[in-house]
Amino acid sequence: RFVDAASPAAYATRIRATLLRDTGATISPFNAFILLQGLETLSLRVERHVENALKVVSFLNNHPKVKKVNHPSLADHPDHANGASSIFTFEIKGGQEEAHRFIDSLEIFSLLANVADVKSLVIHPASTTHSQLNAQELAEQEIYPGTVRLSIGTEHIDDLIADLEQALAKV
């Protein structure tokens, strides 16, 4: 009962509490401004993400230390007709030790399980995000010991390729 809890401000308290319950908290004006700025530039950032990812896919697909790249832009991918994205996996020749050495050697990419960040991210799915799966389940998901997941950001493509190149050289 709002009258018992808020006496003279009962009606205002009820309106605020009901709206808060039904619509959630109201963000501050500054946060609303930042959110709006982000939405207005989203299409530009997504274009840069995908443009960078396609160049990274091309680089990795032609690299001798990469066994396979799994990205929809490649003609042999089952989802090729659906377009491309900035998040994909690839398999390093060797296995988990080589994948970990590669990841540890990256300087620009951040080791995070997130995806679609402005910055480029890397993770080893078999030992992190999918570690609860057994070997058969991992294989069914096409996650192998050498599988690495990348989420390509908006950094300059030359910097990303150089970072990948120097890390692969240490594998």
N, C-alpha and C positions, 0 to 999 in steps of 0.2 A: 504494500500500500504506500503510494507516493506521498500521501498527506501525512502519514505517520513519520516517514523518513525525511521529508523535506519541507514540511509545513508550508510557509508562504510561497516557496518556490516549487511546489508540487507539480504544477502544470508544466513549467519549463523543464523540470527534471524528467518528467514522464516523456515529454517530446524528445528530449536529448537521448534518454535511455532507449526508447523505442527505436529511434532512428539509428542509433549506434548498433543495436541488436540486429536490425533489419538490413542495414547498408554497410556496416563496418565503420572503422575509424575514418575521420577526415584527415587528409594529408595537409601539411602546412602549405602556404602559398609558394614558398621557395621550392619545396619538393614537387608541387604541381608544375611549376615552371620547368624544372629539370626534366620531369617526365615528358612534358610537351616537347621540349627541345630534342629529347631522345627519339620520340615518335616521328618528329619532322625529318630527322636525318636517318631513320632506320633503313629506308630503301637504298640510300647511298652506301651505307655500311654493309648491307647484305650483298650488294653488287661487288664491293671490294673483297668481302669474304670469299665469294664464289670465284671471282677472277683469280685471286691468289691461290685458292684450292686447286683450280684447274692447272695452274702452272706447277704447283707442287706435285700433283698427280703425274703430270708429264715427266717431271724430273725423276720421281721415284720409280715410275714404270720402266724407265730406261736405265736404271742403276743396277750394276752387276751384283750388288750385295742385297738386293731386294728380290724376294722370291715371288711375291704377288701383291698387287694393289687392288683393293676392293672399293671401287668408286663407281657410281652410276654413269659417269661420263664415258667410261670405257665400253667399247662396243660389245664385249663379251659379258657384261654385267646383266643380270636378270631384270633389273629395273632401269635399264638404259633409256627407255622411252619416257621415263618420268622426269628426266632432268638431273641436275647436279646439286650438290650441297657443299658446305664447307667442313663437314664432319665425315671422316672415313677411317678405315683401317688399312694397314698393309702388313706384310709378313717379312721380317728380316731373315735372311738365310742363317742357319745355325740353330737358334733356339732362344730360351729364356735368358741365358747368360749374355748373349749378344744383344738381345732386346734391352736388357737392363743397362748394359754398357752404353748403348746408343742413347737411351733416355738420360742417363747420368751425364753424358757428354754435351747435351744440348745446352745452349747458353741463353737463347731468346725464349724458347718455349718454356712455359711453366708447367710443373708436374702437378696437375689438378684433375679431378674427376669431372669437373664441370664441362659444359659444352656451350658453344655459341657466345663466348666471351669476346670482347673487343681484341684481347691479346690471344696469341696462339698458345694452345694447350696440348699436352701429351700425357698419356697414361698407358700402363700395361694391364689390359683387361683381365688376363688370366690370373694375375696375382693381386688384383684390387677389386674392381667393380663386379667381376664374375667369379671371385675366388670360392664362393660357396658351391659352385658346380663341380661335379666329378669330371674325370678325363673324357668320358663318353659324351656327357652333356656339353662340355666345351667344344668338342669336335663337331657335334651336331649344330652348334651355333657358329661354326667356322672360326673359333677362337683357339689358336695354337700357341705353344710356348713362345714363338717368335712374333706373335701378333702385337702390333702397336696401334693405338687409336690417336689420331690427330684431330684437333679442332683448330682450323686455320683462322687466324685473326686478320687485322687490318694493317699490320706492319708492312714496311716496304718489301716487296717480293724478293729483291736481291739479298736483303738481310736474311730472310727466311731460308732461301735456297743455300746461302753460304753456311748458315747454322746447320742445316740438315747435312750438307756435304762434309763439313768438318766432323760431325758426330758419326756419320757413316764410315769415315776414314779410320775411326778408332775401333770399329767392330772387327 
